[in-house]
Structures are given as C-alpha cells and as structure tokens.
Amino acid sequence: MDIVFVRLLFIIVVGATCFVIEPFALTRLWDGVVGLGIGGAIVLF
C-alpha cells in the first residue's frame, strides 16, 4: 500500500512541476498533462 502511495505522489509531483515550469512550451494545462504522462511512464517502466 505504501509503494502505491509513493508512486502516485511521484506522478503528481512530476505533473505539478511540469505545470509550473512549462518545459514543453505548451499551455500550462497541456504541460501538466504531459508531465503526468511522463511520470506514469517512469513508474510503469
């Protein structure tokens, strides 16, 4: 159970960071969505 919480927290932190710093030069919303996808991909693989 703890590992699931840590993984979800990691995905949220990556998404929030991408939302704030806008690394992909998209709108803030899309940068956050891409960040969530990247966080999920890191956890998955």
N, C-alpha and C positions, 0 to 999 in steps of 0.2 A: 504493500500500500504506500509506503513512504517513497519508493522509487517512482511510482506513478505521479505522485505529487511533485517530486523534484523535476521530472520530465516535463510536466505541464507548466511548472513555474519557469523552466528554461525556455520553452516555446513562447510564453507570454513576454518574458524579458527580451528575447530577440525581436519579437514583433513590435514591442513598445520602443525599443532602441531604434529600429528602422523607421518607425513612425516619427520619432523626434528628429533624427539627424538627416532623414531623406537621402539615403545613399544612392538611390537609383534614378534620381531626377524625375520622379513621377509626382503625382499629387500625394499628399500625406496619407490619405486613406489607402491608396494602392501600394505605397511603400510599406505601410503596416501589414497589408495582406501578403505581400511578397515576403516580408520578414517572417510572418507566421509560417508560410510555406517552407522557407529555408530552415527555420527552427524545427519544424516537423520532419523535414528530410534528414537533418542531422540526427535527430533522435531515432528515426527509422533505420538509418544505415549505421 
